[in-house]
Structures are given as structure tokens and as C-alpha cells.
């Protein structure tokens, strides 16, 4: 997958997370940073892989499964 296609998929995921979970997203180089109440994360893109790093506070931990499922579904659907 081309880098511009990866960026588009990451942008769509970030917008979905903003809409559904009230987080804020912003780009730095080839990574999108997510921040919200009890959550910080990064989606890092390069030519060979997509890396996802998410940290949840103790209060946000119960949402781990829901967030993981959403991110995995989006990546499975749009990144091949």
C-alpha cells in the first residue's frame, strides 16, 4: 500500500475515534497522535509497517477491548 493511501486510512481512523470517543488527533510527520480523557496514542506509518501504541489510564482501561476492536477492524479493512 502506498504511503498516501496509508495516511488516508489513518486519517479516517483518527476521525472515527474523534467522533466516537471524543479524542483529539493531530499529525506529526508520518504519525497521527491521539489524546483524550485517559487515553494517549500514536499510529506510526512507514513503507513497511503500521505501528499502533495506545496507553490508557486506569479509569479508561475498561474500554481497552472496544478500542482495540475498532482499530483492528479499521486496519484490517483499509490496510493491506
Buried (B, 14 or more C-beta within 10 A) or exposed (E): EEEEEBBEBBBEBBEBBBEEBEBEBEEEEBBBBBEBEBBBBBBBBEEEEBEBEBEBEEEBEEBEEEBEEBBEEBBEEBBE
